[in-house]
Amino acid sequence: MTCLPLEALASAIHDDYTAQAKLDDAIEREFEYRRATVVETGRRAPLERLAAFLVSLSRTNSHEGRDPTVISESCPSVFAAGYLGLSIEDVTALLLELEHRGLVEPYLGGVRLKDIDALEELAGAIAPVRARHRRAANRTQVSGGPHA
């Protein structure tokens, strides 16, 4: 069994329709998970919602090859506030609370996540999220490459 970097996956499964179907299933599960996360996020307390939002951005960064601990200034507080249904002042106060707890720190106009595990726990989704991502990761491994 071989794990491939995301950028090599498309060429590795080009002629393997079974692997393509498995990848399509994994992508569909990821979209369903993100949809469910957005729905659940609306039901949580503001600090939990912000923690879940930051964890989601961290995962996106990781999947796209960026540093998962850095949420850049390209995601402004205005966007976060609108997405979470909060005021900019509320987002600022919540970020200060997370900083006070040692979970985040200011970084180059954005935020550095100092303890992603604690943010996941605060978001209330630590066990189910990790289990789902482990299962999805296991399903996207390609056995012996495309021509094995």
MDTraj code that builds the backbone (N, CA, C; nanometers):
import mdtraj as md
import numpy as np

residues = "MET THR CYS LEU PRO LEU GLU ALA LEU ALA SER ALA ILE HIS ASP ASP TYR THR ALA GLN ALA LYS LEU ASP ASP ALA ILE GLU ARG GLU PHE GLU TYR ARG ARG ALA THR VAL VAL GLU THR GLY ARG ARG ALA PRO LEU GLU ARG LEU ALA ALA PHE LEU VAL SER LEU SER ARG THR ASN SER HIS GLU GLY ARG ASP PRO THR VAL ILE SER GLU SER CYS PRO SER VAL PHE ALA ALA GLY TYR LEU GLY LEU SER ILE GLU ASP VAL THR ALA LEU LEU LEU GLU LEU GLU HIS ARG GLY LEU VAL GLU PRO TYR LEU GLY GLY VAL ARG LEU LYS ASP ILE ASP ALA LEU GLU GLU LEU ALA GLY ALA ILE ALA PRO VAL ARG ALA ARG HIS ARG ARG ALA ALA ASN ARG THR GLN VAL SER GLY GLY PRO HIS ALA".split()
xyz = np.array([
    [0.0846, -0.1165, 0.0000],
    [0.0000, 0.0000, 0.0000],
    [0.0896, 0.1234, 0.0000],
    [0.0540, 0.2241, -0.0791],
    [0.1344, 0.3444, -0.0914],
    [0.0471, 0.4676, -0.0698],
    [0.0948, 0.5600, 0.0107],
    [0.0281, 0.6894, 0.0245],
    [0.0905, 0.7850, -0.0749],
    [0.0084, 0.8581, -0.1458],
    [0.0564, 0.9525, -0.2454],
    [0.0240, 1.0944, -0.2045],
    [0.1116, 1.1892, -0.2413],
    [0.0749, 1.3299, -0.2186],
    [-0.0455, 1.3640, -0.3060],
    [-0.1249, 1.4566, -0.2592],
    [-0.2471, 1.4934, -0.3300],
    [-0.2208, 1.5312, -0.4753],
    [-0.1130, 1.6052, -0.5005],
    [-0.0854, 1.6504, -0.6374],
    [-0.0505, 1.5354, -0.7315],
    [-0.0052, 1.4212, -0.6799],
    [0.0296, 1.3063, -0.7635],
    [-0.0890, 1.2123, -0.7832],
    [-0.1953, 1.2319, -0.7090],
    [-0.3068, 1.1391, -0.7106],
    [-0.3769, 1.1326, -0.8459],
    [-0.4032, 1.2458, -0.9064],
    [-0.4783, 1.2475, -1.0327],
    [-0.4078, 1.1668, -1.1408],
    [-0.2779, 1.1843, -1.1561],
    [-0.2066, 1.1094, -1.2595],
    [-0.1941, 0.9616, -1.2220],
    [-0.1862, 0.9322, -1.0928],
    [-0.1709, 0.7935, -1.0482],
    [-0.2962, 0.7110, -1.0735],
    [-0.4122, 0.7732, -1.0694],
    [-0.5363, 0.6974, -1.0869],
    [-0.6019, 0.7233, -1.2223],
    [-0.5304, 0.7884, -1.3123],
    [-0.5861, 0.8271, -1.4422],
    [-0.6555, 0.7116, -1.5133],
    [-0.5955, 0.5940, -1.5175],
    [-0.6522, 0.4802, -1.5890],
    [-0.7170, 0.3769, -1.4970],
    [-0.7288, 0.4080, -1.3708],
    [-0.7850, 0.3144, -1.2729],
    [-0.9223, 0.3644, -1.2291],
    [-1.0262, 0.3108, -1.2934],
    [-1.1620, 0.3597, -1.2680],
    [-1.2104, 0.3258, -1.1274],
    [-1.1628, 0.2157, -1.0706],
    [-1.1994, 0.1809, -0.9338],
    [-1.1428, 0.2839, -0.8369],
    [-1.0167, 0.3198, -0.8560],
    [-0.9536, 0.4206, -0.7700],
    [-1.0212, 0.5563, -0.7873],
    [-1.0578, 0.5899, -0.9119],
    [-1.1281, 0.7163, -0.9355],
    [-1.2609, 0.7186, -0.8617],
    [-1.3318, 0.6063, -0.8630],
    [-1.4605, 0.5987, -0.7933],
    [-1.4406, 0.6133, -0.6429],
    [-1.3342, 0.5526, -0.5896],
    [-1.3053, 0.5651, -0.4468],
    [-1.2721, 0.7092, -0.4105],
    [-1.1957, 0.7766, -0.4966],
    [-1.1629, 0.9169, -0.4720],
    [-1.2892, 1.0015, -0.4773],
    [-1.3752, 0.9765, -0.5755],
    [-1.5015, 1.0504, -0.5847],
    [-1.5852, 1.0305, -0.4581],
    [-1.5890, 0.9075, -0.4072],
    [-1.6626, 0.8800, -0.2833],
    [-1.6026, 0.9563, -0.1655],
    [-1.4693, 0.9596, -0.1576],
    [-1.4031, 1.0316, -0.0481],
    [-1.4334, 1.1808, -0.0555],
    [-1.4327, 1.2361, -0.1760],
    [-1.4634, 1.3786, -0.1934],
    [-1.6083, 1.4054, -0.1551],
    [-1.6980, 1.3164, -0.1939],
    [-1.8392, 1.3333, -0.1581],
    [-1.8582, 1.3284, -0.0064],
    [-1.7879, 1.2365, 0.0610],
    [-1.7958, 1.2298, 0.2071],
    [-1.7421, 1.3579, 0.2704],
    [-1.6342, 1.4127, 0.2140],
    [-1.5775, 1.5368, 0.2678],
    [-1.6759, 1.6521, 0.2533],
    [-1.7428, 1.6633, 0.1377],
    [-1.8426, 1.7687, 0.1201],
    [-1.9586, 1.7509, 0.2172],
    [-2.0033, 1.6275, 0.2364],
    [-2.1121, 1.6010, 0.3299],
    [-2.0705, 1.6370, 0.4719],
    [-1.9470, 1.6032, 0.5072],
    [-1.8966, 1.6382, 0.6397],
    [-1.8946, 1.7907, 0.6577],
    [-1.8445, 1.8628, 0.5581],
    [-1.8384, 2.0090, 0.5692],
    [-1.9784, 2.0704, 0.5758],
    [-2.0737, 2.0157, 0.5015],
    [-2.2108, 2.0657, 0.5084],
    [-2.2667, 2.0436, 0.6491],
    [-2.2465, 1.9249, 0.7011],
    [-2.2956, 1.8941, 0.8357],
    [-2.2276, 1.9830, 0.9397],
    [-2.1004, 2.0114, 0.9197],
    [-2.0269, 2.0979, 1.0119],
    [-2.0843, 2.2391, 1.0106],
    [-2.1167, 2.2888, 0.8927],
    [-2.1742, 2.4234, 0.8825],
    [-2.3092, 2.4284, 0.9534],
    [-2.3919, 2.3269, 0.9330],
    [-2.5230, 2.3230, 0.9990],
    [-2.5046, 2.3181, 1.1500],
    [-2.4164, 2.2319, 1.1969],
    [-2.3938, 2.2168, 1.3407],
    [-2.3326, 2.3435, 1.4003],
    [-2.2465, 2.4091, 1.3232],
    [-2.1813, 2.5305, 1.3718],
    [-2.2836, 2.6365, 1.4110],
    [-2.3923, 2.6463, 1.3372],
    [-2.4947, 2.7453, 1.3671],
    [-2.5656, 2.7209, 1.4994],
    [-2.5562, 2.6005, 1.5518],
    [-2.6246, 2.5666, 1.6766],
    [-2.5370, 2.5858, 1.7999],
    [-2.4119, 2.6128, 1.7818],
    [-2.3183, 2.6187, 1.8937],
    [-2.3051, 2.7599, 1.9490],
    [-2.2449, 2.7665, 2.0675],
    [-2.2131, 2.8953, 2.1295],
    [-2.1071, 2.9655, 2.0437],
    [-2.1003, 3.0982, 2.0495],
    [-2.0076, 3.1724, 1.9633],
    [-1.8613, 3.1279, 1.9734],
    [-1.8106, 3.1018, 2.0936],
    [-1.6708, 3.0606, 2.1060],
    [-1.6480, 2.9253, 2.0399],
    [-1.7422, 2.8336, 2.0565],
    [-1.7330, 2.7034, 1.9904],
    [-1.7400, 2.7187, 1.8392],
    [-1.8274, 2.8070, 1.7906],
    [-1.8403, 2.8293, 1.6465],
    [-1.7114, 2.8849, 1.5894],
    [-1.6500, 2.9810, 1.6586],
    [-1.5245, 3.0367, 1.6099],
    [-1.4152, 2.9300, 1.6102],
    [-1.4089, 2.8485, 1.7153],
    [-1.3097, 2.7411, 1.7209],
    [-1.3298, 2.6448, 1.6040],
    [-1.4545, 2.6060, 1.5768],
    [-1.4843, 2.5159, 1.4654],
    [-1.4464, 2.5800, 1.3317],
    [-1.4726, 2.7085, 1.3172],
    [-1.4374, 2.7828, 1.1962],
    [-1.2860, 2.7811, 1.1752],
    [-1.2099, 2.8081, 1.2806],
    [-1.0638, 2.8083, 1.2701],
    [-1.0094, 2.6695, 1.2379],
    [-1.0672, 2.5671, 1.2983],
    [-1.0243, 2.4296, 1.2695],
    [-1.0545, 2.3951, 1.1241],
    [-1.1697, 2.4363, 1.0755],
    [-1.2058, 2.4116, 0.9361],
    [-1.1079, 2.4805, 0.8404],
    [-1.0745, 2.6061, 0.8691],
    [-0.9760, 2.6772, 0.7864],
    [-0.8400, 2.6080, 0.7933],
    [-0.8032, 2.5589, 0.9106],
    [-0.6772, 2.4875, 0.9278],
    [-0.6739, 2.3625, 0.8402],
    [-0.7821, 2.2872, 0.8392],
    [-0.7891, 2.1654, 0.7565],
    [-0.7814, 2.2004, 0.6082],
    [-0.8497, 2.3066, 0.5705],
    [-0.8436, 2.3492, 0.4310],
    [-0.7008, 2.3856, 0.3939],
    [-0.6326, 2.4603, 0.4799],
    [-0.4924, 2.4948, 0.4551],
    [-0.4090, 2.3689, 0.4385],
    [-0.4286, 2.2732, 0.5259],
    [-0.3523, 2.1489, 0.5207],
    [-0.3771, 2.0752, 0.3902],
    [-0.5033, 2.0619, 0.3494],
    [-0.5385, 1.9927, 0.2256],
    [-0.4817, 2.0640, 0.1031],
    [-0.4642, 2.1949, 0.1134],
    [-0.4135, 2.2727, 0.0000],
    [-0.2633, 2.2972, 0.0078],
    [-0.1946, 2.2302, 0.1016],
    [-0.0493, 2.2380, 0.1098],
    [0.0052, 2.3598, 0.1820],
    [-0.0817, 2.4325, 0.2523],
    [-0.0358, 2.5484, 0.3293],
    [-0.0178, 2.5090, 0.4748],
    [0.0461, 2.5950, 0.5502],
    [0.0681, 2.5716, 0.6928],
    [-0.0672, 2.5686, 0.7640],
    [-0.1046, 2.4557, 0.8255],
    [-0.2351, 2.4473, 0.8909],
    [-0.2448, 2.5314, 1.0181],
    [-0.1324, 2.5790, 1.0687],
    [-0.1372, 2.6579, 1.1924],
    [-0.1527, 2.8068, 1.1659],
    [-0.1492, 2.8487, 1.0400],
    [-0.1560, 2.9919, 1.0085],
    [-0.2834, 3.0233, 0.9306],
    [-0.3648, 3.1110, 0.9900],
    [-0.4818, 3.1644, 0.9205],
    [-0.4419, 3.3057, 0.8795],
    [-0.4218, 3.3237, 0.7506],
    [-0.3631, 3.4483, 0.7022],
    [-0.4620, 3.5639, 0.7036],
    [-0.4077, 3.6819, 0.6789],
    [-0.4902, 3.8024, 0.6739],
    [-0.5855, 3.7995, 0.5548],
    [-0.5697, 3.7003, 0.4637],
    [-0.6616, 3.6906, 0.3503],
    [-0.8012, 3.6457, 0.3946],
    [-0.8140, 3.5999, 0.5190],
    [-0.9452, 3.5671, 0.5769],
    [-0.9763, 3.6712, 0.6837],
    [-1.0267, 3.7860, 0.6424],
    [-1.0461, 3.8952, 0.7382],
    [-1.1575, 3.8670, 0.8389],
    [-1.1518, 3.9407, 0.9479],
    [-1.2526, 3.9273, 1.0539],
    [-1.3932, 3.9559, 1.0012],
    [-1.4045, 4.0430, 0.9020],
    [-1.5358, 4.0745, 0.8446],
    [-1.5973, 3.9480, 0.7856],
    [-1.5156, 3.8691, 0.7141],
    [-1.5636, 3.7439, 0.6555],
    [-1.6049, 3.6468, 0.7660],
    [-1.5190, 3.6299, 0.8657],
    [-1.5480, 3.5390, 0.9771],
    [-1.6761, 3.5821, 1.0485],
    [-1.6885, 3.7128, 1.0728],
    [-1.8071, 3.7638, 1.1424],
    [-1.9337, 3.7326, 1.0626],
    [-1.9309, 3.7602, 0.9348],
    [-2.0471, 3.7327, 0.8509],
    [-2.0808, 3.5850, 0.8448],
    [-1.9780, 3.5025, 0.8306],
    [-1.9974, 3.3585, 0.8218],
    [-2.0557, 3.3018, 0.9510],
    [-2.0096, 3.3543, 1.0639],
    [-2.0519, 3.3027, 1.1943],
    [-2.1753, 3.3735, 1.2509],
    [-2.2214, 3.4779, 1.1825],
    [-2.3375, 3.5520, 1.2308],
    [-2.3065, 3.6343, 1.3551],
    [-2.1855, 3.6893, 1.3609],
    [-2.1408, 3.7688, 1.4750],
    [-2.0969, 3.9062, 1.4265],
    [-2.0819, 3.9993, 1.5186],
    [-2.0263, 4.1297, 1.4832],
    [-1.8740, 4.1191, 1.4815],
    [-1.8092, 4.2149, 1.4166],
    [-1.6627, 4.2185, 1.4138],
    [-1.6096, 4.2327, 1.5566],
    [-1.6789, 4.3114, 1.6376],
    [-1.6374, 4.3288, 1.7768],
    [-1.6442, 4.1969, 1.8526],
    [-1.7497, 4.1176, 1.8263],
    [-1.7623, 3.9869, 1.8913],
    [-1.6480, 3.8935, 1.8500],
    [-1.6175, 3.8912, 1.7200],
    [-1.5079, 3.8058, 1.6719],
    [-1.3768, 3.8476, 1.7368],
    [-1.3530, 3.9783, 1.7458],
    [-1.2312, 4.0283, 1.8096],
    [-1.2253, 3.9861, 1.9559],
    [-1.3357, 4.0001, 2.0270],
    [-1.3392, 3.9611, 2.1684],
    [-1.3178, 3.8103, 2.1836],
    [-1.3756, 3.7315, 2.0943],
    [-1.3593, 3.5863, 2.1020],
    [-1.2151, 3.5452, 2.0697],
    [-1.1538, 3.6134, 1.9726],
    [-1.0132, 3.5847, 1.9420],
    [-0.9241, 3.6190, 2.0614],
    [-0.9562, 3.7274, 2.1290],
    [-0.8810, 3.7629, 2.2499],
    [-0.8998, 3.6569, 2.3585],
    [-1.0206, 3.6027, 2.3702],
    [-1.0455, 3.4947, 2.4665],
    [-0.9635, 3.3710, 2.4309],
    [-0.9595, 3.3359, 2.3026],
    [-0.8791, 3.2209, 2.2596],
    [-0.7298, 3.2468, 2.2828],
    [-0.6878, 3.3704, 2.2606],
    [-0.5479, 3.4055, 2.2873],
    [-0.5185, 3.3944, 2.4372],
    [-0.6094, 3.4429, 2.5215],
    [-0.5940, 3.4344, 2.6663],
    [-0.5824, 3.2879, 2.7123],
    [-0.6534, 3.1975, 2.6445],
    [-0.6476, 3.0549, 2.6772],
    [-0.5232, 2.9868, 2.6203],
    [-0.4442, 3.0619, 2.5419],
    [-0.3220, 3.0059, 2.4848],
    [-0.3445, 2.9224, 2.3602],
    [-0.4587, 2.9394, 2.2946],
    [-0.4914, 2.8584, 2.1778],
    [-0.4522, 2.9234, 2.0461],
    [-0.4481, 3.0567, 2.0435],
    [-0.4107, 3.1306, 1.9221],
    [-0.3196, 3.2464, 1.9617],
    [-0.2539, 3.3027, 1.8599],
    [-0.1762, 3.4249, 1.8812],
    [-0.1776, 3.5051, 1.7516],
    [-0.1656, 3.6379, 1.7612],
    [-0.1577, 3.7194, 1.6403],
    [-0.0328, 3.6804, 1.5609],
    [-0.0444, 3.6834, 1.4267],
    [0.0684, 3.6434, 1.3430],
    [0.0573, 3.7103, 1.2060],
    [0.1463, 3.8012, 1.1763],
    [0.1553, 3.8667, 1.0457],
    [0.0196, 3.9127, 0.9918],
    [-0.0576, 3.9785, 1.0742],
    [-0.1874, 4.0291, 1.0317],
    [-0.2980, 3.9258, 1.0372],
    [-0.2626, 3.8015, 1.0666],
    [-0.3609, 3.6946, 1.0776],
    [-0.3540, 3.6330, 1.2164],
    [-0.3722, 3.5021, 1.2206],
    [-0.3734, 3.4304, 1.3478],
    [-0.2930, 3.3019, 1.3324],
    [-0.2129, 3.2697, 1.4328],
    [-0.1458, 3.1395, 1.4382],
    [-0.2199, 3.0546, 1.5400],
    [-0.2533, 2.9320, 1.4981],
    [-0.3200, 2.8378, 1.5872],
    [-0.2124, 2.7640, 1.6660],
    [-0.2099, 2.7862, 1.7957],
    [-0.1061, 2.7275, 1.8808],
    [-0.1427, 2.5871, 1.9281],
    [-0.2715, 2.5561, 1.9355],
    [-0.3140, 2.4253, 1.9862],
    [-0.4410, 2.3825, 1.9127],
    [-0.4216, 2.3203, 1.7964],
    [-0.5349, 2.2796, 1.7132],
    [-0.6186, 2.1732, 1.7832],
    [-0.5525, 2.0816, 1.8545],
    [-0.6279, 1.9778, 1.9267],
    [-0.7232, 2.0404, 2.0288],
    [-0.6754, 2.1407, 2.1013],
    [-0.7610, 2.2070, 2.2006],
    [-0.8739, 2.2835, 2.1316],
    [-0.8474, 2.3419, 2.0158],
    [-0.9538, 2.4095, 1.9405],
    [-1.0586, 2.3085, 1.8957],
    [-1.0145, 2.1900, 1.8491],
    [-1.1092, 2.0853, 1.8098],
    [-1.1945, 2.0438, 1.9292],
    [-1.1298, 2.0284, 2.0429],
    [-1.2028, 1.9894, 2.1633],
    [-1.3039, 2.0969, 2.2024],
    [-1.2623, 2.2215, 2.1955],
    [-1.3526, 2.3322, 2.2256],
    [-1.4699, 2.3337, 2.1278],
    [-1.4425, 2.3023, 2.0040],
    [-1.5475, 2.2985, 1.9022],
    [-1.6451, 2.1838, 1.9264],
    [-1.6072, 2.0915, 2.0136],
    [-1.6976, 1.9834, 2.0499],
    [-1.7050, 1.8714, 1.9488],
    [-1.6043, 1.8609, 1.8627],
    [-1.6119, 1.7606, 1.7576],
    [-1.4872, 1.6747, 1.7497],
    [-1.4086, 1.6683, 1.8558],
    [-1.2772, 1.6039, 1.8461],
    [-1.2847, 1.4572, 1.8049],
    [-1.3617, 1.3753, 1.8705],
    [-1.3622, 1.2320, 1.8406],
    [-1.4248, 1.2007, 1.7049],
    [-1.5462, 1.2507, 1.6746],
    [-1.6062, 1.2157, 1.5466],
    [-1.5251, 1.2670, 1.4283],
    [-1.4682, 1.3858, 1.4380],
    [-1.3935, 1.4436, 1.3261],
    [-1.2700, 1.3609, 1.2983],
    [-1.1929, 1.3299, 1.4007],
    [-1.0709, 1.2520, 1.3796],
    [-1.1027, 1.1144, 1.3248],
    [-1.2048, 1.0507, 1.3750],
    [-1.2398, 0.9172, 1.3274],
    [-1.2798, 0.9219, 1.1798],
    [-1.3603, 1.0208, 1.1410],
    [-1.4014, 1.0335, 1.0010],
    [-1.2835, 1.0594, 0.9100],
    [-1.1917, 1.1469, 0.9528],
    [-1.0765, 1.1779, 0.8687],
    [-0.9834, 1.0580, 0.8576],
    [-0.9681, 0.9790, 0.9641],
    [-0.8851, 0.8581, 0.9549],
    [-0.9472, 0.7600, 0.8564],
    [-1.0797, 0.7402, 0.8645],
    [-1.1452, 0.6488, 0.7711],
    [-1.1315, 0.6987, 0.6282],
    [-1.1512, 0.8284, 0.6066],
    [-1.1388, 0.8838, 0.4715],
    [-0.9965, 0.8699, 0.4202],
    [-0.8974, 0.8943, 0.5044],
    [-0.7576, 0.8813, 0.4634],
    [-0.7266, 0.7373, 0.4263],
    [-0.7785, 0.6436, 0.5023],
    [-0.7545, 0.5024, 0.4731],
    [-0.8169, 0.4615, 0.3416],
    [-0.9300, 0.5185, 0.3080],
    [-0.9996, 0.4829, 0.1834],
    [-0.9348, 0.5440, 0.0605],
    [-0.8570, 0.6522, 0.0758],
    [-0.7970, 0.7175, -0.0407],
    [-0.6573, 0.6682, -0.0696],
    [-0.6066, 0.5724, 0.0093],
    [-0.4765, 0.5156, -0.0210],
    [-0.4904, 0.4292, -0.1451],
    [-0.3931, 0.4385, -0.2327],
    [-0.3969, 0.3623, -0.3573],
    [-0.3060, 0.2421, -0.3420],
    [-0.3576, 0.1280, -0.3693],
    [-0.2858, 0.0034, -0.3488],
    [-0.1886, -0.0214, -0.4639],
    [-0.0574, -0.0089, -0.4351],
    [0.0464, -0.0421, -0.5317],
    [0.0533, 0.0454, -0.6536],
    [-0.0116, 0.1574, -0.6596],
    [-0.0043, 0.2449, -0.7759],
    [-0.1062, 0.2072, -0.8790],
    [-0.1103, 0.2770, -0.9940],
    [-0.2170, 0.2586, -1.0913],
    [-0.2060, 0.1309, -1.1735],
    [-0.0857, 0.0727, -1.1852],
    [-0.0706, -0.0422, -1.2738],
    [-0.0263, -0.1658, -1.1990],
    [-0.0611, -0.1770, -1.0734],
    [-0.0176, -0.2926, -0.9927],
    [-0.0963, -0.4160, -1.0264],
])
top = md.Topology()
chain = top.add_chain()
for i, resn in enumerate(residues, 1):
    res = top.add_residue(resn, chain, resSeq=i)
    for name in ("N", "CA", "C"):
        top.add_atom(name, md.element.get_by_symbol(name[0]), res)
traj = md.Trajectory(xyz[None], top)
